[in-house]
């Protein structure tokens, strides 16, 4: 139940507090088991953690199949999808890779990565190949921190920043709701 505060602010239930940090960039993380069987997990909880050396983190609940795979193999790929494949991204978040082949079910193409065993997802526009550096239990999730071994992007959409007129990233708002950025780029000037 929300409690009314001054300035028309309301208390948010703690179980929903994380949603105040949304929208979040949605990614598809690919990983493999020890035999090389690939899986995909849809995540909105990813972030850079270091520029030098380049590192990135993803947060996954231990009950997820991909959690076990990353712990076992120590590798993962953060694939950046565009709004063009949003239904496939949603599907990968709804079914379990322990029971179904997400590449086949979502009609996504696996392609060998350059430095790690998990494949990249060809339909995604950018890829960060990571080797697990450390993991940290944070309540009901595990933060997997990876060294970015190599990163690459489709030609023509990135020059130090994404050209959002050519690339529509997927942002998770909550539950099954997604959005993309408006094509207007604002570069505020300090006075």
GINOR-V423827 format. One record per backbone hydrogen bond with DSSP energy under -1.0 kcal/mol. CO is the residue of the C=O (numbers start at 1). NH is the residue of the N-H. If there is no record, write none. Layout:
co=CO nh=NH
co=CO nh=NH
This chain:
co=3 nh=11
co=6 nh=9
co=9 nh=5
co=13 nh=16
co=16 nh=19
co=17 nh=20
co=18 nh=21
co=19 nh=22
co=24 nh=172
co=27 nh=43
co=28 nh=79
co=29 nh=41
co=30 nh=77
co=31 nh=39
co=33 nh=36
co=37 nh=33
co=39 nh=31
co=41 nh=29
co=43 nh=27
co=45 nh=59
co=47 nh=57
co=50 nh=55
co=54 nh=148
co=55 nh=49
co=55 nh=50
co=56 nh=146
co=57 nh=47
co=58 nh=144
co=60 nh=142
co=61 nh=64
co=64 nh=68
co=65 nh=69
co=66 nh=70
co=67 nh=71
co=68 nh=72
co=69 nh=73
co=70 nh=74
co=74 nh=132
co=76 nh=130
co=77 nh=30
co=78 nh=128
co=79 nh=28
co=80 nh=125
co=82 nh=85
co=83 nh=86
co=85 nh=89
co=86 nh=90
co=87 nh=91
co=88 nh=92
co=91 nh=94
co=91 nh=95
co=96 nh=99
co=96 nh=100
co=101 nh=105
co=102 nh=106
co=103 nh=108
co=109 nh=122
co=111 nh=120
co=120 nh=111
co=121 nh=124
co=125 nh=154
co=126 nh=80
co=127 nh=152
co=128 nh=78
co=129 nh=149
co=130 nh=76
co=131 nh=147
co=134 nh=145
co=136 nh=143
co=138 nh=141
co=141 nh=138
co=142 nh=60
co=143 nh=136
co=144 nh=58
co=145 nh=133
co=145 nh=134
co=146 nh=56
co=147 nh=131
co=150 nh=129
co=152 nh=127
co=154 nh=157
co=157 nh=163
co=161 nh=159
co=162 nh=164
co=163 nh=166
co=163 nh=167
co=168 nh=83
co=170 nh=26
co=171 nh=179
co=172 nh=24
co=174 nh=177
co=177 nh=173
co=177 nh=174
co=179 nh=171
